[in-house]
Amino acid sequence: MDITTLRSFIAVADAGGVTRAASFLNLTQSAVSMQIKRLEDSLDLTLLDRQGRGVALTSAGEQLLAYARRIVDLNDEVYGKLTNTVWEGEIVLGVPHDIIYPAIPNVMKAMQRDFPRVKVQLISSYTSDLKDQFARGEVDVILTTETRPDSAAEIMMKVPLRWYGAPGGQAWKVSPLPVAFCNHCSFRPVALGTLEKTSTAWDLVLSSDSDRAIEVAVCADLAITSVLEGHEPPQFEAIPLSANLPDLGQQSVALYRGTARPQIIEPLCDLLRREFAAISGVDLRAAAE
């Protein structure tokens, strides 16, 4: 249906007459009447009851009015997002390596679909590095994995931190306990501190800047490491609870967002909230209530 004709039809319905609608639309009365007539002819329906001094909607007109409003609103929304410079720009999003999947690909895809003039640059690093970059204003939005996020953070979900080793591995049975961690991993001080507090003997068999190197050591059954539950590499296996290794508690997935350009940053944050709510099984509407 022609959007201009639908706008005229809505104006006539709202104004209660063709003359007033024509004035509102800055058109002649005959032009508006012709548009309504073309709309009626295209649908083979009578939309206006022209008896009496004014006009009223027929039952068919009432039904069309609801659809017409939705069609025009959707048209305006799409046009605005595709052409309005308010909906364009670049956002830098920082996410720790271990929580990129499965949420972030869905978020990136949705942003490209709904806001094609907004470029989202994704960077992946450790939480400590991301917070430093955010503090310097180099990143607009970051996600972090932390035990105690800052007061400015928005908690997205809480995830257990678990011990993982090689499938069918025996490293967890060795004493002192062989462990492997990346140098900048935020879970490293948590895990090693927990081992110290519980008086568990441990041996740091590998300390590296490379996640891949840690994965090799674990897969070779040379060591175990700590990973967020549900975010472990496919070649890792959770150490059974019967092993009685110290409990590592939970980590928060937190959102930090800048205050600049909220018109393009807030939609990204909304998508992040929805994706992590889906992962954690949180009903956003229930949570809001």
N, C-alpha and C positions, 0 to 999 in steps of 0.2 A: 504494500500500500504506500501511496505517496505521503511522505512525512508532512509536507506543507498542507495537504488537504486534511490530514488528521489534526494538525494544529488548529486549523480553522474550525473543524468540527468540535474540538474541545472548547475553543473560545466561545462558540455559539451556545454550547451547553452551559458553560460557566456564566455567560452574560445574560442568558435567558432570551436572546434575540439576535437576529442577524445584524441589525443596524448597530447595536452597541458592540458586537463582536468585530464588525468592520472597522469601527473607530479604534478599538483596542489594537487591531492588527495593522492599522494604517493602510487599509484597502478600501475599495469602494464596496457598497452593499451588493451590487450586482456581481462583483468578482467573488465575494464570499458565497453568494447564493449558487453561482455556477460550480464552485468547488464542492459544495454539499451535494448538488445534483449529480455531479460526476461520481461522487462516492456512493451515492444511493444506486446509481445505474450499474456501477461495477459490482455491487453486492446483490443487486436485484432485490433491494429491501427499502422500505420507508423508514427513515431514521428520525424524522422530525414530524411532530403533529402540528400542522400550521393553522389549525382552527383557532379562532379567537384573536385577540390583539397580539399576544406574544407567541412564542413557540415552546413546545414541550417535547421531550424525548419519547419516542415509542418504546415498547419493550425491547425491540431489536437495537434501538439507539442506546438504551441503558446498558445493554450487554457490550456493545461496541465501545462505549465510553471507557469502561474499565480497561479493556485491552489497549485502546488508543493511548491512554495515559502511560501505560507500561512501555509501549513501543516507543513513544516519543522520549520518555525518560531514559530508556536504554540507548536510544540513538544519541541523545545528548551526552550521556556518560561516555560512550565509546569515542565520540568525536572529541570530547574534552581531553580524554587521556591520550589520544593519538596526536592531537594538535596543540594543546595548551602547553606552554613552556613551563608551567608549574609542575607538570608531570615528566620533566626530563632532567637529566643530570647524571652524576656518577656517585655510587655509594661503594665504599670499601668495607667489606665484611670480613672479619677475622674469626676463624674457628679452629679449635685444637684438632690435631690430627685424628684423635681417637673417637670424635663424635661427628665427623663429617657424614658418615652413613648411619641410618638411611635418610635422615631428614633433609640435609642440605641440597642434594640433587633435586628433590621435589620443590624446595623453596626457590631455587634458581630457575627452574622450569616455569613455575607459576609467575615469577616476576617478569620473565621474558614475554610470557603470554599476555599478562594483564597490563604491564607497563613497558611496552617495547622501546620507549625512548629513554628509559632509565637503564644505565649500564651498571651492573653489579660486579665489582672486582673482588674475587675471593682470594684471601691469603690464608695459609694454614701454618700454624706454629704452636709453640708451647704457651700455656696460659700466662706465664710470667712475661714472656716476650710480647704477647698480645696486649697485656695490661700496660706495659711500658709504651707501646706504640699508641694505644688509646689515650694515655695521659699526654702524649706529645701532639695529639690531634691528627695523627697520621691515619687513623682508622675511625670510621663513623660508628660502626656497630661491632661488638665482639661477643662471642660466647666464651665462657670459661668453665673449667672444672676445678672446683675449690672446696676445701673443707669448710672455710668460713669466708664467704664472699663479703665484699664491702657493703656498707649500708645503702649505697646508691644502686646496687645490683637488684635485678628482678629474678627471683628463683624460678626457673622453668620446671625443674624436676630434681628429684634426689635418686641417686643410683648407688647400689652397694659396690664397694671396691673389693674385688675377690683375688685370690691367688690362682695363678694358671701355670700349667706346665705342658710337657709333651704328652700326646695321647698315649695312655698306658705307661707313662714315665715313672721313674723311681727316684728322681732327684729330691722330691719332697721328703723322702725317708732318710736322707743323709744328714748327719750331724758333724760339723755345724752346717746349717741350712744354706745351700748355695743359691745365691740370688743374683739377678742381673737387672740393671736399670740404666736408662738414658741419663746423661748428666743433668739435663734441664727438666726432666719429668717432674711434675708437681706431686706425683704419687710416691716418688722416691723417699722424701723425708717422712711422709706419713707411714710408709711401710717399715722403713728402718727404725723410726721412732717407736713404732708399735712393738717391733722385735726387741728393742732395748727395754721397754717398759715391762714386757712379759718375761724378761730374762731368757729369751730364746737365742741360743748361739747361732750366729750367721756368718757367712763368708761372701763378700762381694766379688764374685768370680769374673764379672765383666761390667765395666762402666764405659759407656760409649756415647758419642753424639748422634749415633745412627739407630733408628728404630729397627732397621733391618738386621743390624748386628745383634740386637737383643733377641729378635725373633729366631735367628739362627741358633743362638746359645740355648734358648728354651726348647726349640724343636729337636735339638741334638741331645736333649735331656741332660744338659750340663748345669742347668739352673732353672729356677722358677722366677716369676715376676708378678706384678700386680696390674690388673686391668679392670676397667669398669665392666660390670656384669652386663652381658648383652652386646658389648662392643669389642669383644675379643676377636683376634684373627681366626679364620676358620681352622688353622692348623694348631690351635691351642685347645687345651682341655682343662676344665675347672678342676682344681684339687678337691677331692671329696671332703665334706665336712668332718667325716670320721678321722681325718688326718690330725684334727685338733690343732691346726695352725692358728695363730692369733687372728682374731676378728679385726678387719681393717675399717669397719664402720661404713659410712656413706659419704659420697661426694655430691656436691650440688652442681648442677648445670645452671649457670647464671648468665643473664643478659645485661650488657651495658650498652647504652645508646647515647649518642651525642645529642645536643639540643639544636644544632643547625639543621635547616631544611626538613622540618618534621613532615611536610607534605609528601616527601618521597621516602623518608626513613620509617615513618610509622607503618605504612603498608608492609614493608619488609619485616618489621618486628611482629606484626600481626600474623604473618605467614609462619614465622619461626615459632610463635606461641602455639599456633594450631598444630604444626607438625610434631612438636615435642609433647603437646597434650595428647595427641594420638598415640605416640609411643608409650607414654606413661599411663594411658587409659583414663585421663582426666576429662570430665565433661566440663567444658568451659562455661556453659550456661549455668550449670549447677554450682560451679565454683564462684561465679559472679554473684549468685543469690546468697 
